[in-house]
C-alpha cells in the first residue's frame, strides 16, 4: 500500500504543479513500475485509485489521461442554511451518510463552547458528505444530551442537523465565530474521504446558535477535501 501511495502522491503532485495538464497522457503502467521499482500490478492499482478519486480517466487501449478538475463545487461558508440544502440547491447528486453517534470524553474546548458543566454528557454526531458518489467532507457536530435527551438513539439516524433542530422547534440559525485552518488527513480520514496524504483538508470549527432564543445548539468541525471545492467567504 505504501508503494501504491508513493506513486499516487507523485502523480498528484505532478498534476497539481502543472507538469501534467488536463487531457495529457500519463506514463504507462510499465514506465511507472520501472521508475518506482515495483510490480506492474502496483502501478495499475495506483491508477485505478486515482481514477476513483477523479484525477484521471482511461481510454481502452490508449492509456490513462488527466481529468479536467477546474470545475469545483462552489461552497458558501456561511451557516445560515444546511450543507445538504446548499448541495441540493446547486443540483448535485448528493447524499449524507450518518457514520457515528457516540458520547465523548471531557474536552475543555468543546464543553466551553457548549457552555456545558463538567458532568454534562456531550455526544458527537458524524455525517459523511457524498457528491456524485465521491466522499468530499466529514461533518461532526457536538451536542448536549441535556438539550436533546434522545440524542443517543435519534442521533444514529441524523443526516442533517438543521433538519433535526427544526424537528425540535428551532428554525433560525446563525454561525458562531468560525476558525479556519488547513491540515492533512490522518489514515482514518484518508480512508473515509478516499484521498491521498497530499490532499489538504480545509477545517472549519464553528458553532450554531438559535437566533430566537440565543441558545447554542452545537459546536462543530467540518473537514472539506481541498481539491473538491472553491470557497466563498
N, CA, C and O of each residue as an XYZ file, in Angstrom:
932
protein
N       0.829     -1.208      0.000
C       0.000      0.000      0.000
C       0.862      1.257      0.000
O       0.519      2.236     -0.663
N       1.986      1.247      0.738
C       2.844      2.433      0.781
C       3.451      2.711     -0.592
O       3.601      3.870     -0.978
N       3.804      1.654     -1.333
C       4.354      1.839     -2.680
C       3.285      2.422     -3.605
O       3.570      3.293     -4.427
N       2.066      1.937     -3.462
C       0.952      2.474     -4.244
C       0.733      3.948     -3.926
O       0.503      4.755     -4.826
N       0.805      4.297     -2.638
C       0.633      5.682     -2.224
C       1.763      6.566     -2.752
O       1.535      7.722     -3.106
N       2.976      6.025     -2.806
C       4.106      6.791     -3.345
C       3.841      7.187     -4.795
O       4.114      8.318     -5.196
N       3.314      6.258     -5.569
C       3.008      6.534     -6.975
C       1.890      7.569     -7.074
O       1.964      8.506     -7.869
N       0.861      7.388     -6.260
C      -0.257      8.327     -6.272
C       0.199      9.731     -5.896
O      -0.180     10.708     -6.542
N       1.009      9.826     -4.855
C       1.475     11.140     -4.418
C       2.323     11.816     -5.493
O       2.227     13.025     -5.703
N       3.155     11.020     -6.173
C       3.985     11.563     -7.257
C       3.112     12.125     -8.370
O       3.353     13.231     -8.855
N       2.099     11.367     -8.776
C       1.249     11.796     -9.879
C       0.377     12.983     -9.491
O       0.188     13.900    -10.291
N      -0.160     12.975     -8.266
C      -0.982     14.099     -7.820
C      -0.156     15.381     -7.781
O      -0.616     16.441     -8.204
N       1.067     15.272     -7.269
C       1.951     16.442     -7.223
C       2.245     16.945     -8.628
O       2.239     18.151     -8.871
N       2.502     16.027     -9.552
C       2.799     16.402    -10.937
C       1.596     17.079    -11.590
O       1.754     18.043    -12.339
N       0.403     16.578    -11.307
C      -0.811     17.171    -11.878
C      -1.060     18.546    -11.281
O      -1.357     19.495    -12.006
N      -0.940     18.662     -9.953
C      -1.227     19.928     -9.289
C      -0.192     21.002     -9.615
O      -0.503     22.192     -9.584
N       1.031     20.589     -9.926
C       2.085     21.553    -10.258
C       2.011     22.009    -11.713
O       2.691     22.959    -12.101
N       1.192     21.337    -12.517
C       1.062     21.703    -13.922
C       1.971     20.920    -14.854
O       1.983     21.170    -16.059
N       2.736     19.970    -14.309
C       3.576     19.141    -15.168
C       2.714     18.357    -16.135
O       3.061     18.203    -17.306
N       1.584     17.858    -15.640
C       0.588     17.213    -16.490
C      -0.676     18.068    -16.421
O      -1.162     18.376    -15.333
N      -1.202     18.446    -17.575
C      -2.406     19.252    -17.629
C      -3.585     18.424    -18.103
O      -3.421     17.263    -18.477
N      -4.771     19.011    -18.090
C      -5.988     18.307    -18.467
C      -5.845     17.631    -19.824
O      -5.420     18.236    -20.809
N      -6.215     16.362    -19.838
C      -6.219     15.520    -21.046
C      -4.831     15.100    -21.509
O      -4.704     14.461    -22.553
N      -3.788     15.445    -20.758
C      -2.445     14.937    -21.075
C      -2.386     13.442    -20.810
O      -3.002     12.941    -19.870
N      -1.636     12.734    -21.654
C      -1.433     11.298    -21.449
C      -0.382     11.086    -20.362
O       0.662     11.739    -20.360
N      -0.662     10.184    -19.454
C       0.237      9.887    -18.337
C       1.160      8.723    -18.681
O       0.890      7.983    -19.627
N       2.251      8.551    -17.925
C       3.148      7.412    -18.184
C       2.398      6.087    -18.130
O       1.396      5.954    -17.427
N       2.892      5.121    -18.873
C       2.263      3.799    -18.873
C       2.514      3.096    -17.545
O       3.366      3.519    -16.763
N       1.775      2.030    -17.295
C       1.965      1.245    -16.071
C       3.391      0.689    -16.013
O       4.010      0.663    -14.950
N       3.894      0.254    -17.144
C       5.261     -0.287    -17.186
C       6.291      0.791    -16.845
O       7.248      0.532    -16.115
N       6.092      1.992    -17.373
C       7.026      3.085    -17.089
C       7.027      3.438    -15.607
O       8.082      3.682    -15.020
N       5.838      3.463    -15.005
C       5.759      3.759    -13.570
C       6.383      2.636    -12.747
O       7.085      2.890    -11.768
N       6.121      1.397    -13.151
C       6.685      0.253    -12.435
C       8.213      0.297    -12.460
O       8.863      0.026    -11.451
N       8.785      0.642    -13.623
C      10.245      0.762    -13.731
C      10.771      1.919    -12.882
O      11.798      1.794    -12.216
N      10.065      3.034    -12.912
C      10.511      4.221    -12.180
C      10.556      3.964    -10.680
O      11.505      4.362    -10.003
N       9.515      3.291    -10.157
C       9.414      3.079     -8.706
C       9.902      1.696     -8.273
O       9.878      1.351     -7.091
N      10.357      0.891     -9.289
C      10.885     -0.447     -8.991
C       9.875     -1.279     -8.205
O      10.182     -1.830     -7.148
N       8.660     -1.352     -8.753
C       7.570     -2.116     -8.141
C       6.944     -2.997     -9.221
O       7.179     -2.773    -10.408
N       6.157     -3.987     -8.829
C       5.439     -4.792     -9.819
C       4.435     -3.939    -10.592
O       3.939     -2.932    -10.088
N       4.153     -4.349    -11.791
C       3.217     -3.582    -12.628
C       1.844     -3.492    -11.966
O       1.158     -2.482    -12.119
N       1.431     -4.520    -11.237
C       0.118     -4.526    -10.599
C      -0.004     -3.371     -9.603
O      -1.096     -2.842     -9.397
N       1.127     -2.976     -8.980
C       1.105     -1.856     -8.035
C       0.812     -0.556     -8.766
O       0.023      0.263     -8.297
N       1.452     -0.368     -9.921
C       1.193      0.822    -10.732
C      -0.258      0.830    -11.215
O      -0.897      1.881    -11.261
N      -0.765     -0.329    -11.570
C      -2.154     -0.421    -12.039
C      -3.129     -0.043    -10.927
O      -4.106      0.667    -11.164
N      -2.858     -0.520     -9.717
C      -3.736     -0.185     -8.591
C      -3.704      1.312     -8.289
O      -4.727      1.907     -7.949
N      -2.525      1.913     -8.416
C      -2.413      3.354     -8.192
C      -3.264      4.118     -9.201
O      -3.947      5.079     -8.846
N      -3.219      3.691    -10.452
C      -4.032      4.335    -11.482
C      -5.524      4.123    -11.227
O      -6.326      5.040    -11.404
N      -5.889      2.920    -10.816
C      -7.295      2.638    -10.525
C      -7.798      3.528     -9.403
O      -8.918      4.038     -9.449
N      -6.955      3.706     -8.396
C      -7.329      4.539     -7.256
C      -7.454      6.006     -7.679
O      -8.389      6.689     -7.260
N      -6.535      6.489     -8.492
C      -6.597      7.873     -8.957
C      -7.833      8.112     -9.822
O      -8.402      9.204     -9.826
N      -8.233      7.080    -10.548
C      -9.449      7.211    -11.355
C     -10.670      7.295    -10.446
O     -11.590      8.068    -10.711
N     -10.683      6.502     -9.375
C     -11.778      6.569     -8.408
C     -11.861      7.951     -7.768
O     -12.948      8.441     -7.462
N     -10.708      8.569     -7.571
C     -10.659      9.880     -6.939
C     -10.971     11.015     -7.911
O     -11.125     12.163     -7.496
N     -11.065     10.700     -9.191
C     -11.401     11.718    -10.176
C     -10.228     12.478    -10.746
O     -10.420     13.497    -11.409
N      -9.007     12.004    -10.504
C      -7.828     12.691    -11.031
C      -7.551     12.313    -12.481
O      -7.018     13.121    -13.242
N      -7.904     11.105    -12.861
C      -7.568     10.637    -14.206
C      -8.744      9.887    -14.815
O      -9.707      9.544    -14.129
N      -8.646      9.643    -16.108
C      -9.591      8.756    -16.780
C      -8.792      7.896    -17.746
O      -7.669      8.239    -18.114
N      -9.368      6.795    -18.146
C      -8.651      5.880    -19.036
C      -9.404      5.694    -20.347
O     -10.626      5.822    -20.416
N      -8.623      5.386    -21.389
C      -9.186      5.036    -22.690
C      -8.697      3.645    -23.042
O      -7.499      3.366    -22.992
N      -9.618      2.785    -23.394
C      -9.277      1.404    -23.696
C      -8.201      1.333    -24.781
O      -8.378      1.836    -25.890
N      -7.086      0.697    -24.431
C      -6.007      0.505    -25.380
C      -5.138      1.728    -25.616
O      -4.184      1.663    -26.390
N      -5.449      2.843    -24.963
C      -4.674      4.070    -25.193
C      -3.952      4.571    -23.950
O      -2.976      5.313    -24.062
N      -4.417      4.177    -22.765
C      -3.731      4.581    -21.551
C      -4.566      5.455    -20.637
O      -5.792      5.501    -20.741
N      -3.878      6.153    -19.737
C      -4.526      7.000    -18.733
C      -4.228      8.469    -19.013
O      -3.145      8.822    -19.481
N      -5.216      9.320    -18.714
C      -5.128     10.737    -19.028
C      -5.604     11.572    -17.836
O      -6.353     11.093    -16.986
N      -5.157     12.822    -17.792
C      -5.503     13.716    -16.685
C      -6.932     14.223    -16.849
O      -7.318     14.715    -17.910
N      -7.703     14.091    -15.776
C      -9.085     14.579    -15.768
C      -9.101     16.088    -15.548
O      -8.298     16.623    -14.784
N     -10.019     16.763    -16.224
C     -10.189     18.205    -16.016
C     -10.844     18.423    -14.657
O     -11.992     18.032    -14.444
N     -10.103     19.054    -13.731
C     -10.615     19.284    -12.381
C     -10.830     20.774    -12.098
O     -10.903     21.189    -10.942
N     -10.930     21.563    -13.152
C     -11.094     23.002    -12.956
C     -12.472     23.366    -12.417
O     -12.624     24.362    -11.710
N     -13.477     22.555    -12.752
C     -14.825     22.829    -12.276
C     -14.991     22.209    -10.894
O     -15.143     20.995    -10.760
N     -14.960     23.055     -9.874
C     -15.084     22.589     -8.498
C     -16.406     23.061     -7.907
O     -17.038     23.983     -8.424
N     -16.810     22.427     -6.831
C     -18.066     22.756     -6.176
C     -17.931     24.093     -5.461
O     -17.085     24.223     -4.576
N     -18.743     25.100     -5.818
C     -18.688     26.372     -5.074
C     -19.317     26.193     -3.708
O     -20.404     25.628     -3.592
N     -18.650     26.666     -2.681
C     -19.131     26.456     -1.322
C     -19.164     27.763     -0.557
O     -18.130     28.392     -0.334
N     -20.374     28.170     -0.153
C     -20.558     29.330      0.702
C     -20.366     28.869      2.139
O     -21.067     27.969      2.600
N     -19.427     29.476      2.847
C     -19.082     29.017      4.180
C     -19.939     29.631      5.274
O     -19.619     29.492      6.454
N     -21.018     30.303      4.909
C     -21.923     30.839      5.925
C     -22.732     29.708      6.540
O     -22.850     28.633      5.952
N     -23.283     29.947      7.712
C     -24.003     28.892      8.419
C     -25.497     29.091      8.483
O     -26.151     28.521      9.356
N     -26.066     29.891      7.578
C     -27.489     30.184      7.638
C     -28.358     29.075      7.066
O     -29.523     28.941      7.442
N     -27.798     28.274      6.156
C     -28.532     27.127      5.626
C     -27.644     25.899      5.714
O     -26.424     26.007      5.836
N     -28.269     24.732      5.650
C     -27.522     23.491      5.836
C     -26.683     23.155      4.618
O     -26.971     23.595      3.505
N     -25.639     22.367      4.844
C     -24.800     21.890      3.755
C     -25.644     21.083      2.770
O     -25.480     21.204      1.556
N     -26.548     20.260      3.304
C     -27.404     19.436      2.445
C     -28.224     20.303      1.500
O     -28.332     20.007      0.310
N     -28.804     21.378      2.038
C     -29.606     22.266      1.201
C     -28.752     22.955      0.150
O     -29.174     23.119     -0.994
N     -27.535     23.363      0.547
C     -26.631     24.006     -0.401
C     -26.356     23.087     -1.590
O     -26.432     23.520     -2.740
N     -26.039     21.827     -1.317
C     -25.715     20.877     -2.383
C     -26.938     20.588     -3.258
O     -26.831     20.511     -4.482
N     -28.103     20.430     -2.615
C     -29.321     20.162     -3.384
C     -29.702     21.366     -4.233
O     -30.149     21.206     -5.369
N     -29.525     22.591     -3.686
C     -29.838     23.800     -4.448
C     -28.934     23.932     -5.672
O     -29.344     24.468     -6.701
N     -27.696     23.437     -5.551
C     -26.750     23.509     -6.669
C     -26.975     22.392     -7.690
O     -26.341     22.374     -8.745
N     -27.876     21.463     -7.374
C     -28.243     20.419     -8.319
C     -27.331     19.216     -8.362
O     -27.338     18.468     -9.340
N     -26.528     19.013     -7.297
C     -25.624     17.878     -7.285
C     -26.345     16.600     -6.861
O     -27.347     16.636     -6.148
N     -25.810     15.480     -7.317
C     -26.267     14.174     -6.837
C     -25.668     13.983     -5.455
O     -24.536     13.518     -5.316
N     -26.437     14.345     -4.431
C     -25.905     14.489     -3.078
C     -26.470     13.440     -2.126
O     -27.642     13.070     -2.198
N     -25.601     12.974     -1.231
C     -26.009     12.032     -0.191
C     -25.285     12.381      1.107
O     -24.100     12.714      1.093
N     -25.997     12.303      2.219
C     -25.398     12.481      3.537
C     -25.561     11.168      4.298
O     -26.675     10.668      4.454
N     -24.450     10.618      4.768
C     -24.458      9.309      5.414
C     -24.025      9.435      6.871
O     -22.925      9.907      7.158
N     -24.891      9.012      7.789
C     -24.558      9.015      9.211
C     -23.523      7.925      9.477
O     -23.725      6.771      9.100
N     -22.408      8.288     10.129
C     -21.353      7.296     10.350
C     -21.054      7.044     11.822
O     -20.411      6.049     12.157
N     -21.512      7.937     12.714
C     -21.390      7.637     14.132
C     -22.246      8.590     14.963
O     -22.551      9.708     14.550
N     -22.617      8.114     16.135
C     -23.253      8.917     17.173
C     -22.796      8.322     18.493
O     -23.167      7.197     18.830
N     -21.993      9.065     19.241
C     -21.389      8.490     20.438
C     -21.010      9.578     21.434
O     -20.716     10.708     21.043
N     -21.017      9.236     22.735
C     -20.589     10.216     23.746
C     -19.081     10.417     23.672
O     -18.342      9.528     23.248
N     -18.637     11.597     24.092
C     -17.206     11.901     24.079
C     -16.690     12.033     25.506
O     -17.461     12.248     26.442
N     -15.396     11.903     25.655
C     -14.764     12.201     26.924
C     -14.702     13.717     27.090
O     -14.843     14.464     26.122
N     -14.490     14.158     28.319
C     -14.449     15.589     28.581
C     -13.386     16.262     27.723
O     -12.240     15.818     27.658
N     -13.796     17.343     27.067
C     -12.889     18.162     26.258
C     -13.188     19.615     26.598
O     -14.287     20.105     26.341
N     -12.223     20.291     27.168
C     -12.453     21.630     27.691
C     -12.958     22.590     26.615
O     -13.879     23.369     26.857
N     -12.356     22.535     25.431
C     -12.737     23.439     24.348
C     -14.184     23.227     23.929
O     -14.934     24.188     23.763
N     -14.574     21.970     23.758
C     -15.938     21.659     23.322
C     -16.943     22.008     24.418
O     -17.983     22.607     24.145
N     -16.629     21.633     25.657
C     -17.547     21.910     26.761
C     -17.716     23.419     26.962
O     -18.815     23.893     27.249
N     -16.642     24.150     26.813
C     -16.727     25.604     26.965
C     -17.572     26.214     25.858
O     -18.363     27.122     26.114
N     -17.415     25.728     24.636
C     -18.193     26.242     23.512
C     -19.682     25.984     23.697
O     -20.514     26.808     23.321
N     -20.012     24.829     24.280
C     -21.412     24.468     24.504
C     -21.957     25.011     25.825
O     -23.130     24.824     26.146
N     -21.097     25.682     26.582
C     -21.467     26.198     27.901
C     -21.974     25.067     28.787
O     -22.970     25.207     29.495
N     -21.266     23.949     28.729
C     -21.661     22.746     29.454
C     -20.953     22.656     30.796
O     -19.838     23.154     30.954
N     -21.609     22.015     31.764
C     -20.976     21.707     33.043
C     -20.111     20.466     32.887
O     -20.292     19.679     31.958
N     -19.165     20.301     33.810
C     -18.231     19.180     33.714
C     -18.936     17.826     33.718
O     -18.440     16.870     33.123
N     -20.102     17.736     34.392
C     -20.799     16.456     34.485
C     -21.850     16.272     33.390
O     -22.549     15.259     33.372
N     -21.968     17.243     32.473
C     -22.878     17.081     31.335
C     -22.321     16.024     30.381
O     -21.112     15.801     30.305
N     -23.232     15.386     29.663
C     -22.801     14.418     28.649
C     -22.941     15.055     27.272
O     -23.985     15.612     26.931
N     -21.881     14.963     26.496
C     -21.866     15.520     25.142
C     -21.738     14.378     24.144
O     -20.922     13.472     24.314
N     -22.553     14.438     23.105
C     -22.491     13.447     22.019
C     -21.920     14.093     20.761
O     -22.111     15.282     20.506
N     -21.226     13.285     19.994
C     -20.786     13.737     18.679
C     -21.511     12.928     17.620
O     -21.623     11.705     17.714
N     -22.002     13.636     16.607
C     -22.751     13.019     15.510
C     -21.994     13.302     14.220
O     -21.772     14.462     13.872
N     -21.597     12.249     13.509
C     -20.797     12.417     12.302
C     -21.560     12.054     11.051
O     -22.272     11.052     11.000
N     -21.395     12.896     10.034
C     -22.001     12.615      8.727
C     -20.936     12.732      7.645
O     -20.128     13.660      7.650
N     -20.947     11.785      6.723
C     -20.064     11.813      5.570
C     -20.841     12.400      4.404
O     -21.925     11.920      4.073
N     -20.292     13.442      3.777
C     -20.951     14.106      2.659
C     -20.442     13.511      1.354
O     -19.234     13.430      1.133
N     -21.356     13.099      0.499
C     -21.014     12.401     -0.735
C     -21.672     13.102     -1.920
O     -22.888     13.295     -1.933
N     -20.873     13.481     -2.909
C     -21.382     14.128     -4.117
C     -20.930     13.329     -5.329
O     -19.744     13.041     -5.490
N     -21.885     12.974     -6.176
C     -21.606     12.181     -7.377
C     -20.819     10.918     -7.039
O     -19.933     10.504     -7.787
N     -21.157     10.314     -5.904
C     -20.525      9.064     -5.497
C     -19.182      9.220     -4.822
O     -18.567      8.221     -4.450
N     -18.700     10.459     -4.648
C     -17.381     10.702     -4.069
C     -17.526     11.362     -2.700
O     -18.264     12.337     -2.553
N     -16.829     10.835     -1.708
C     -16.831     11.424     -0.369
C     -16.021     12.712     -0.396
O     -14.854     12.707     -0.790
N     -16.641     13.827      0.025
C     -15.983     15.122     -0.114
C     -15.826     15.873      1.208
O     -15.035     16.813      1.286
N     -16.563     15.478      2.248
C     -16.484     16.213      3.509
C     -16.930     15.337      4.668
O     -17.769     14.449      4.516
N     -16.350     15.608      5.824
C     -16.720     14.944      7.069
C     -17.195     16.014      8.041
O     -16.445     16.927      8.384
N     -18.443     15.897      8.483
C     -19.055     16.907      9.339
C     -19.371     16.282     10.696
O     -20.143     15.326     10.778
N     -18.776     16.822     11.756
C     -19.013     16.326     13.106
C     -19.637     17.421     13.949
O     -19.090     18.519     14.054
N     -20.786     17.123     14.554
C     -21.480     18.065     15.431
C     -21.444     17.545     16.862
O     -21.604     16.349     17.103
N     -21.231     18.457     17.806
C     -21.202     18.120     19.225
C     -22.404     18.780     19.898
O     -22.580     19.994     19.806
N     -23.226     17.983     20.572
C     -24.459     18.499     21.175
C     -24.610     17.971     22.602
O     -24.065     16.927     22.960
N     -25.365     18.724     23.404
C     -25.605     18.352     24.793
C     -26.785     17.393     24.913
O     -27.851     17.627     24.345
N     -26.578     16.318     25.657
C     -27.671     15.383     25.911
C     -28.779     16.052     26.713
O     -29.950     15.722     26.531
N     -28.435     16.987     27.598
C     -29.449     17.674     28.404
C     -30.390     18.512     27.539
O     -31.543     18.738     27.907
N     -29.895     18.973     26.386
C     -30.731     19.747     25.470
C     -31.522     18.843     24.533
O     -32.650     19.158     24.152
N     -30.919     17.717     24.168
C     -31.568     16.747     23.270
C     -31.522     15.371     23.947
O     -30.645     14.562     23.643
N     -32.457     15.105     24.857
C     -32.400     13.917     25.718
C     -32.375     12.583     24.972
O     -31.903     11.583     25.512
N     -32.876     12.561     23.744
C     -32.945     11.302     22.995
C     -31.873     11.204     21.917
O     -31.984     10.399     20.992
N     -30.834     12.028     22.042
C     -29.799     12.065     21.007
C     -29.082     10.733     20.862
O     -28.633     10.393     19.768
N     -28.964      9.972     21.946
C     -28.279      8.673     21.884
C     -28.908      7.771     20.829
O     -28.202      7.105     20.072
N     -30.247      7.751     20.780
C     -30.963      6.910     19.815
C     -31.216      7.654     18.509
O     -30.970      7.120     17.427
N     -31.706      8.880     18.612
C     -32.070      9.630     17.415
C     -30.848     10.018     16.592
O     -30.923     10.138     15.369
N     -29.721     10.214     17.278
C     -28.522     10.658     16.583
C     -28.000      9.682     15.557
O     -27.290     10.070     14.629
N     -28.348      8.406     15.716
C     -27.878      7.391     14.771
C     -28.577      7.480     13.419
O     -28.138      6.865     12.448
N     -29.660      8.243     13.358
C     -30.415      8.384     12.114
C     -30.241      9.761     11.467
O     -30.740      9.996     10.366
N     -29.536     10.666     12.144
C     -29.432     12.041     11.639
C     -28.501     12.124     10.437
O     -27.362     11.662     10.492
N     -28.988     12.709      9.361
C     -28.148     13.014      8.200
C     -28.048     14.526      7.972
O     -27.179     14.985      7.232
N     -28.936     15.297      8.606
C     -28.888     16.765      8.547
C     -29.216     17.293      9.936
O     -30.324     17.085     10.430
N     -28.265     17.977     10.574
C     -28.508     18.525     11.902
C     -29.549     19.639     11.842
O     -30.358     19.767     12.761
N     -29.548     20.445     10.783
C     -30.528     21.523     10.685
C     -31.943     20.960     10.660
O     -32.838     21.507     11.305
N     -32.154     19.880      9.926
C     -33.472     19.249      9.902
C     -33.840     18.698     11.275
O     -34.996     18.757     11.695
N     -32.841     18.166     11.961
C     -33.078     17.646     13.306
C     -33.473     18.778     14.250
O     -34.419     18.638     15.025
N     -32.749     19.902     14.189
C     -33.078     21.039     15.049
C     -34.472     21.578     14.732
O     -35.220     21.950     15.636
N     -34.814     21.618     13.456
C     -36.149     22.093     13.079
C     -37.234     21.176     13.636
O     -38.308     21.642     14.017
N     -36.957     19.880     13.682
C     -37.936     18.941     14.252
C     -38.108     19.147     15.752
O     -39.093     18.697     16.339
N     -37.143     19.830     16.369
C     -37.208     20.117     17.804
C     -37.689     21.543     18.089
O     -37.672     21.992     19.236
N     -38.118     22.252     17.038
C     -38.701     23.575     17.236
C     -37.764     24.745     17.017
O     -38.138     25.886     17.287
N     -36.548     24.492     16.533
C     -35.596     25.573     16.233
C     -35.586     25.811     14.723
O     -35.462     24.871     13.938
N     -35.720     27.083     14.326
C     -35.879     27.354     12.896
C     -34.978     28.475     12.365
O     -34.900     28.673     11.152
N     -34.306     29.202     13.239
C     -33.499     30.332     12.782
C     -32.072     30.149     13.296
O     -31.824     30.138     14.501
N     -31.141     30.006     12.352
C     -29.783     29.617     12.712
C     -28.764     30.692     12.334
O     -28.929     31.423     11.357
N     -27.729     30.759     13.127
C     -26.624     31.673     12.853
C     -25.338     31.040     13.342
O     -25.311     30.398     14.392
N     -24.267     31.223     12.576
C     -22.972     30.668     12.964
C     -22.344     31.495     14.081
O     -22.480     32.718     14.122
N     -21.652     30.800     14.985
C     -20.811     31.472     15.961
C     -19.472     31.782     15.289
O     -19.305     31.538     14.094
N     -18.536     32.311     16.042
C     -17.208     32.609     15.495
C     -16.617     31.362     14.858
O     -16.641     30.282     15.449
N     -16.083     31.517     13.640
C     -15.556     30.383     12.883
C     -14.036     30.474     12.780
O     -13.478     31.535     12.501
N     -13.391     29.353     13.007
C     -11.938     29.253     12.866
C     -11.636     28.396     11.645
O     -12.167     27.295     11.505
N     -10.779     28.907     10.762
C     -10.368     28.181      9.561
C      -8.911     27.748      9.702
O      -8.069     28.523     10.155
N      -8.622     26.529      9.318
C      -7.239     26.085      9.284
C      -7.112     24.993      8.233
O      -8.106     24.415      7.791
N      -5.889     24.724      7.849
C      -5.615     23.683      6.859
C      -4.798     22.586      7.515
O      -3.874     22.854      8.282
N      -5.149     21.350      7.203
C      -4.401     20.210      7.723
C      -4.307     19.161      6.625
O      -4.833     19.336      5.526
N      -3.633     18.077      6.946
C      -3.561     16.945      6.021
C      -4.194     15.735      6.688
O      -4.126     15.599      7.910
N      -4.805     14.860      5.909
C      -5.624     13.800      6.502
C      -4.822     12.724      7.222
O      -3.746     12.316      6.785
N      -5.383     12.282      8.335
C      -4.856     11.106      9.033
C      -5.249      9.866      8.242
O      -5.998      9.952      7.269
N      -4.748      8.729      8.660
C      -5.093      7.480      7.973
C      -6.598      7.257      8.013
O      -7.196      6.855      7.014
N      -7.210      7.516      9.164
C      -8.660      7.358      9.311
C      -9.397      8.274      8.337
O     -10.343      7.845      7.676
N      -8.973      9.516      8.247
C      -9.625     10.479      7.361
C      -9.370     10.153      5.893
O     -10.246     10.359      5.053
N      -8.175      9.646      5.577
C      -7.904      9.231      4.190
C      -8.835      8.108      3.777
O      -9.318      8.085      2.645
N      -9.090      7.182      4.680
C      -9.987      6.067      4.366
C     -11.419      6.550      4.170
O     -12.107      6.107      3.251
N     -11.868      7.459      5.037
C     -13.233      7.970      4.923
C     -13.432      8.798      3.662
O     -14.439      8.652      2.970
N     -12.474      9.663      3.366
C     -12.609     10.601      2.256
C     -11.967     10.097      0.971
O     -11.992     10.778     -0.054
N     -11.389      8.890      1.032
C     -10.787      8.277     -0.157
C      -9.812      9.221     -0.844
O      -9.904      9.464     -2.048
N      -8.878      9.748     -0.063
C      -7.921     10.693     -0.619
C      -6.503     10.314     -0.215
O      -6.297      9.546      0.725
N      -5.543     10.855     -0.928
C      -4.155     10.594     -0.610
C      -3.687     11.539      0.484
O      -4.382     12.489      0.843
N      -2.510     11.268      1.006
C      -1.968     12.069      2.098
C      -1.594     13.476      1.661
O      -1.391     14.346      2.508
N      -1.497     13.723      0.347
C      -1.108     15.039     -0.150
C      -2.279     15.992     -0.335
O      -2.076     17.187     -0.552
N      -3.488     15.484     -0.254
C      -4.653     16.348     -0.461
C      -4.947     17.106      0.831
O      -5.248     16.482      1.848
N      -4.867     18.441      0.814
C      -5.134     19.199      2.033
C      -6.615     19.191      2.397
O      -7.482     19.091      1.529
N      -6.881     19.296      3.672
C      -8.248     19.407      4.158
C      -8.437     20.799      4.753
O      -7.621     21.257      5.553
N      -9.521     21.465      4.355
C      -9.892     22.718      4.993
C     -10.779     22.390      6.183
O     -11.817     21.745      6.033
N     -10.369     22.833      7.363
C     -11.098     22.525      8.593
C     -11.807     23.779      9.085
O     -11.176     24.818      9.281
N     -13.115     23.684      9.285
C     -13.911     24.765      9.850
C     -14.384     24.335     11.234
O     -15.072     23.325     11.379
N     -14.013     25.104     12.237
C     -14.504     24.870     13.586
C     -15.412     26.030     13.944
O     -14.988     27.185     13.923
N     -16.656     25.730     14.272
C     -17.635     26.777     14.483
C     -18.700     26.287     15.448
O     -18.518     25.293     16.151
N     -19.806     27.000     15.467
C     -20.946     26.629     16.287
C     -22.207     27.144     15.639
O     -22.154     27.895     14.665
N     -23.335     26.742     16.176
C     -24.619     27.156     15.620
C     -25.510     27.632     16.759
O     -25.653     26.959     17.780
N     -26.106     28.803     16.565
C     -26.974     29.419     17.566
C     -28.387     29.540     17.006
O     -28.570     29.878     15.837
N     -29.381     29.263     17.841
C     -30.759     29.596     17.508
C     -30.954     31.080     17.810
O     -30.876     31.498     18.965
N     -31.208     31.878     16.765
C     -31.229     33.331     16.940
C     -32.424     33.825     17.749
O     -32.364     34.905     18.338
N     -33.504     33.055     17.787
C     -34.679     33.487     18.539
C     -34.445     33.417     20.043
O     -34.819     34.327     20.782
N     -33.821     32.324     20.490
C     -33.620     32.118     21.923
C     -32.208     32.440     22.382
O     -31.955     32.603     23.575
N     -31.268     32.534     21.403
C     -29.863     32.739     21.750
C     -29.184     31.484     22.243
O     -28.068     31.538     22.760
N     -29.856     30.339     22.084
C     -29.331     29.063     22.569
C     -28.260     28.519     21.631
O     -28.437     28.506     20.413
N     -27.146     28.071     22.208
C     -26.132     27.388     21.414
C     -26.585     25.952     21.185
O     -26.731     25.181     22.133
N     -26.806     25.598     19.926
C     -27.295     24.268     19.590
C     -26.167     23.262     19.454
O     -26.322     22.097     19.821
N     -25.043     23.702     18.931
C     -23.939     22.778     18.696
C     -22.632     23.537     18.535
O     -22.623     24.742     18.281
N     -21.537     22.817     18.685
C     -20.267     23.255     18.108
C     -19.887     22.179     17.105
O     -20.281     21.023     17.258
N     -19.141     22.539     16.102
C     -18.935     21.598     15.004
C     -17.536     21.706     14.429
O     -16.843     22.711     14.583
N     -17.149     20.634     13.761
C     -15.909     20.603     12.989
C     -16.214     19.957     11.648
O     -16.705     18.830     11.577
N     -15.910     20.701     10.582
C     -16.141     20.186      9.233
C     -14.798     20.104      8.520
O     -14.016     21.054      8.538
N     -14.542     18.975      7.901
C     -13.309     18.777      7.144
C     -13.677     18.599      5.674
O     -14.302     17.607      5.297
N     -13.283     19.570      4.849
C     -13.563     19.541      3.418
C     -12.320     19.112      2.647
O     -11.216     19.571      2.939
N     -12.496     18.239      1.670
C     -11.398     17.929      0.768
C     -11.040     19.170     -0.028
O     -11.871     19.712     -0.757
N      -9.794     19.620      0.115
C      -9.386     20.875     -0.514
C      -9.406     20.853     -2.025
O      -9.446     21.910     -2.654
N      -9.378     19.674     -2.625
C      -9.344     19.574     -4.088
C     -10.718     19.511     -4.719
O     -10.832     19.402     -5.940
N     -11.764     19.577     -3.911
C     -13.117     19.402     -4.445
C     -13.950     20.676     -4.457
O     -15.054     20.687     -5.003
N     -13.433     21.758     -3.857
C     -14.242     22.953     -3.678
C     -13.531     24.221     -4.120
O     -12.302     24.293     -4.142
N     -14.329     25.211     -4.469
C     -13.889     26.606     -4.464
C     -14.716     27.261     -3.363
O     -15.881     26.917     -3.167
N     -14.112     28.205     -2.646
C     -14.712     28.683     -1.407
C     -15.154     30.134     -1.507
O     -14.424     30.993     -2.001
N     -16.372     30.388     -1.023
C     -16.920     31.735     -0.957
C     -17.059     32.096      0.523
O     -17.783     31.423      1.257
N     -16.376     33.146      0.963
C     -16.372     33.517      2.378
C     -17.067     34.872      2.559
O     -17.171     35.367      3.682
